[in-house]
Amino acid sequence: MLHVLLVFSPLIGAVVAGFFGRAIGDRGAQTVTCGLMALSALCAVIGLGYVGGPAMKVEIVRWIQVGSFEADWALRVDSLSCVMMFVVSFCSFLIHVYSVGYMSHDPSVPRFMSYLSLFTFAMLMLVTSDNLIQLFFGWEGVGVASYLLIGFWYTRPSACAAAMKAFIVNRVGDFGLMLGIAGVYLVFDTVQYDQIFAMIPQAAGGRIVVWGFPLDTLDVLGFLLFVGAMGKSAQIGLHTWLPDAMEGPTPVSALIHAATMVTAGVFLVARFSPLYEHAPTALAFVAFIGATTAIFAATIGLTQFDIKRVIAYSTCSQLGYMFFACGVGAYQAAIFHLFTHAFFKALLFLGAGSVIHAMSDEQDMRRMGGIWNKIPYTYVLMWIGTLALIGFPGFAGYFSKDAILEAAWASHNPFHLYAFWMGLLAAILTAFYSGRLIWLTFHGTPRADRETMHHVHESPWIMLAPLFVLAAGAILAGWLGTGMVEVAEEEGASFWHGAIYTGEGNHVLHDLHGVPFFVSFAPFVAMAIGLGLSYLFYMARPDLPGRVAGAVRPLYRFLYNKWYFDELYDFLFVRSAKWLGFGLWKAGDQGVIDRFGPDGLAASTQFATKRIVRLQSGYLYHYAFAMLIGVAGLVTWYMLTAP
Amino acid sequence: MSDWPLLSLVTFLPLVGVAFILFINGDEEVVAQNSRSVALWTALVTFLLSLLIWGNFDPTAAGFQLVERATWLGGFGIDYHMGIDGISLWFVLLSTLLTVVVIVGSWYAVTARVKEYMIAFLVMDTLMVGVFCALDIVLFYVFFEGILIPMYLIIGVWGGPRRIYASFKFFLYTLLGSVLFLIAVLVMYLHAGTTDIPTLMATDFPIDMQWWLWLALFASFAVKVPMWPFHTWLPDAHVEAPTAGSVLLAGVLLKLGGYGFLRFSLPMLPDASASFAPFVFALSIIAIVYTSLVALMQSDMKKLIAYSSVAHMGIVTIGIFTPNAMGIQGSIIQMLSHGLVSSALFMCVGVVYDRIHSREIAAYGGLADTMPAYVTVFMLFMLASVGLPGTSGFVGELMVIVGAWQRSSWVATFAATGLILSSTYMLWLYRRVIFGALTKDNLKLIKDLRPNEILAFAPLVVLAVLMGVYPSLFLDPMRPAVDNLLAQISAEQPASGLAAR
């Protein structure tokens, strides 16, 4: 009952605010959605008490049944889903409250609140899913909610384009996920998690013929599911939608594109740890992609000037950390990082929102600066978020990022050292761009015009209060969550209680405590170097960035243009699809099928009838002659074919 | 109740309504008003009666039910034979429901020749129900071809400016199919001595005869589906047809092809169906990719949705020829879903067309500001069309992909590309029509949905969601029939499908 209430109260909020928004007004919609979210968050906090318990299933109703293909609407409650439910509900509640302040001047408040609640419901469905079909329901549900929210200001062409891009790029990932689900059903004859996981040991090592190649069954499934995860979690190749998604209102960026939805992919991999533990090749791929994304996104983050985009690329990069943590077998560390990241990244985004609010909707850091003493609360909060992100000792990110890097070192994944070094390098870059963000935004000489500077003001309390709660989380989450990466003496007593499976040969969690000193010390050094460099570049010697950029012009342009991914995709897919579509329509449908089909038939009939008409000359001897030839022909035929 | 000839009653009841309408005379306005009322009441009663069919239907039985048989051409083995199973049941309900919907939806939209218009739709109702109930192939043929006449008239009389070209194309394609179908019927009759469908299902046709028969039937059904490359009549027909015509065309007439494959090709010609399955897969895959790309470039809303129909029906044909329980049930659900969703999408186009008189996408933009109810409905069906879980579009697509993978991973992969492609053209359509700034003057005063339009959309909305959230309601009754069908296939043909994973 607790969990049903937890999951469905946001849905009620969404429906009420969405359909009766006009009747109950802005204030009513805000009260209803926030109230129901508060209820949901409360349930989630209570629900945390269940952590460490065995998996439990709350059935709601049968959904699909075709032969052995059974899928229920049901909630799966175990440590993993409890942690996720807490993260989702709690962050969502805070962001609902923040939105009351942030969106107060918007003409369509009820619609916004409704979408936010709808998103929360879909996300909760996703994390509590008991089978792959329900997972997919939540998966696509959050996709739609994200589409609606990115395109919330639908009169802006850029927002519409970003919304479409997000949905379609995600669909590319879903293509993989859908095939993965089909494949899982084909192999295991079920889509229920328990039954799949129970059968995995038998399926290990099996082969399946896919696209003509006999491949390892579990590797194929793991790979396909991961393609879905790559889309949702914006990993390299399918990441292009995430930075553009910043077109949405800032609370959306915080909730969906930082704290919750984008982590769905990580959740999926962790949920399928029993499968991935038996799919070494797929797991190596996960580690490789994760590590590559971590460094790739960080390099782009160095050069961007839009405050939200910097944080967006940082999100992308941090998701990379989570994935390579999964890849090296430390799913627990990945979820730990997901947990801490939700707090500090939501904090950073909402803080950025507060800055944008103060700067009269300016997002370009080149036109900020010198405002730290005018918005002191926001300034301090942003520092807390930054320190947590770069892994300053004592702050949340320090614990989880350390655990991930140590795990990468201790693992036996073929890419574990690649992951470690890339992760370490990315840590330097993270500290650098985060420092850059702070210095550019808050320090130095004011670069905004006088009008804007005159209006700079601290945000109202309804926006600041959620920030303080998140800041507390950004400091405490690391201390509270260390249980996630501790090794219990016996499985039943551990934090996860079987919710995350680790194979017999996987001792990463144990081994990460025994890594050499330099490995555990390196992240701190990386952070110090990055932060120090950023101080040098943007505070001590503000002329340096320009000179460095000038010295490595091609590299700078490459990074500034985001590795030219958008241009490449535009050329490869968007334009060629349009070109092909146009060609097929004009040349294929009209030029060939119609020309030789119905139109051609009509034309040739006309042509033939014109000829036939001429035969009817009206002269009797013409007809008699024709008859004679006919008769002669027939007679000849019979004579020749007679036995 | 069960001793009533329920099927015949439902089939021919609309003709009673037609008789009443014929007697309406007087002032033009009065005639129009009375014809509408009579047509609506007839269609409603027919729909309610068809619900009784569902009520009397035994969902656990595999064979044909509510069977009626009477001698028709005595001594020739051609009877008046009606009956339904778990497959045709849904198509009967879909037909009667959509007739009510289009009559309500075009309440104000059609003002010219209302009397004849209503007669055409009631006749359509009779023929549509009849074709799905017929258990004699000659009877089936009569209904099957008969449907073309009112449809032809609807396009030709109430259609747009290029209606002549459209109806000519429509006619030419279907004529080709009909002729070959008729020949196939004759050959079957000469071989088996009967035209009784259940008997023919049990008849073993020689393998070389099966091939020719299969190709002849294929020509007819592939045009109806329509499969690539027999699809080019569809966009033209849709563009020129009035909204209600498009709805029935997309909602019911396209299903005749799929239904034909299920009722004739698969059970009667299982060996040929198995041999030709790769061919069907190839055409279906081309349809999905090709027509999706073409849909992307359309500037006419109706054409875009018409092309998307071809792509969606590609999923259906893949599912039918898998042939396994998953694929076939998926394809039936996909057909029903497409019947609801594409009908609703055509109605969405109709709503703005009635107001602005343009189908050009470029003529719109920014409707989100002025038509909140319309925008919501359109959004729902757009998402259902791209197969969002929780809507009817998802269930069929998923099941067909799963079923297809049991045959070949290639087919499943290509079928799944529809997931990406459909979202691109539908989202782009939606963006250009609904989102953006409201700049065009004629759109600023556009009115939101009228009560009759809301009433017409309501059942479609409810069903599209219901089918997505609780598809068992529809899947359970069709399972015995599908199992029966599969048993018929495997009885005549040794199981070889499983090895080809």
Interface residues (C-beta under 8 A of the other chain):
Chain A: V61 R62 W63 I64 Q65 V66 G67 F69 I133 F136 F137 W139 E140 G141 V144 Y147 G151 Y154 T155 P157 C160 A163 M164 F167 I168 R171 V172 D174 F175 M178 L179 I181 A182 G183 Y185 L186 I208 V209 V210 W211 G212 A577 K578 L580 G581 F582 L584 W585 G588 D589 Q590 I593 D594 G597 P598 L601 A602
Chain B: F168 K169 L172 Y173 P229 T232 W233 Y290 L293 V294 A295 L296 M297 Q298 A325 M326 Q329 G366 A368 D369 L383 V386 L388 P389 G390 F394 V395 L398 M399 I401 V402 W405 Q406 S409 W410 A412 T413 A416 T417 L419 I420 S423 T424 L427 W428 R431 I434 F435 G436 A437 L438 V469 Y470 P471 S472 L475 D476 R479 R501
